[in-house]
Every structure is written in structure tokens, then in C-alpha cells.
Amino acid sequence: MSTFRELDPFTMLSPVPAVMVSCCDTAELAKPNIITIAWVGTVNSDPPMVSISVQKRRYSYDMIVNSGEFVVNLVGAKQCMAMDYCGVKSGRDCDKWADCHLTPVPAKGMARTPAIAECPGYLACKVRHTIELGSHVMFIGEAVGCGVQETLFDEDGSMHLERAELVTKAHGVYQKATDVLGFFGYSVARPDVLKRRMATYKRKK
């Protein structure tokens, strides 16, 4: 029988999504920035809402406060190094877009904030609530726009985000989320449905 080692409480939840959040201030000549965030999650489905938690000292914090918007960009394996760079470098000191060869593109519903063209998909969010928690401030945003790369759809319209090899973070280590173990309801699916659905996840990228 296994036993648990008791530890002091810490942010053990793992793995968590690792994303690049783009933002832009409202000043006329303001340039958009990118911040890497792992404290992100879905908090509501109708309307669709997500949360991100940002420290006040971060360069992007005031941009999000002033503009009231941000874009959550999903990160695939191909963007992992860029994501890491955007997490260790500050936009105060460099142009992350140029350094990482990333391309800003218009995001639906955003006044100024772009999405990242190279990423598998994005959620464009308007800030609806701001909550001070302690080390971080949580922004709860309503998704007012969404985009997913055409290459992640089959001819029948089914979406396959697993093909993007989305990146997760587990205590400082990046990992790919690729292997499909099942789908919602697969534990009670008929054998023919289970076989047909699972076959779609084994197709080549």
C-alpha cells in the first residue's frame, strides 16, 4: 500500500496549460507585448470565460489593466522555445515578437491586442473581473473571439488540438500533451462508437 509524504501546501496542481498571453496598452504608439503564463484556466462556459493570474511587477500587468483586454494564445511544441523566452525576458528590455520571429495578427473582438499567427489557436478576452489574491492578480476575461488553425480540422469539421502537441508545464518542466486516452463519455460508449472515434486520433498530423 502506498503512502503519502506530507508537505507544506504549495501549487502542486500539475500539469497545467502553458500559454503566451499577448496584450497592448492604449497609448497611441504602444507596442504589443507577450507574457508567458501557466496560471491560466477555464472558469465558466456560458459565457465562455478564462482566468489568468499576473504579478503586478510584470511589464504586461499595466497593459492589461489599461486596455481591459488580453489574448490567450495556445502553445504547441513548435512554439515552446519562444514561450520560454517570453517568460524569462521582459518586454521592457526587448522586442519579443522580433526576437522569437512571431507575427502579430488581428484578433476578433480586440481593439488593439493581436493574436500570435504561429500559435495553434487563440482566445480573445475582455476583462470582466479583477481579483487581488496575494502574490498575483487574477483577471477573469470573457472570450469574445476565438481562432483555431485550419490544419487542425478534418474534412468533416472535427477539431484535433492534440495534433498541435500542446505544451503543459509541470513544476518548471515543459511537456507535450499528445496521447489521446479517451474522449468525454468514452467509458460508456458503444464499442463501435469507441472504435470509430479513437481511430480519428491516430491519423497522421
Secondary structure as UniProt FT lines:
FT   STRAND          16..17
FT   STRAND          19..23
FT   TURN            28..29
FT   STRAND          33..37
FT   STRAND          40..45
FT   TURN            46..47
FT   STRAND          48..54
FT   TURN            56..57
FT   HELIX           59..67
FT   STRAND          69..74
FT   HELIX           77..79
FT   HELIX           80..88
FT   TURN            91..93
FT   HELIX           96..99
FT   TURN            100..101
FT   STRAND          104..106
FT   TURN            108..109
FT   STRAND          114..116
FT   TURN            117..118
FT   STRAND          121..132
FT   STRAND          137..148
FT   HELIX           150..152
FT   TURN            155..156
FT   HELIX           161..164
FT   STRAND          166..170
FT   TURN            171..172
FT   STRAND          173..177
FT   TURN            184..185
FT   HELIX           186..188
FT   HELIX           191..200
FT   TURN            201..202
//
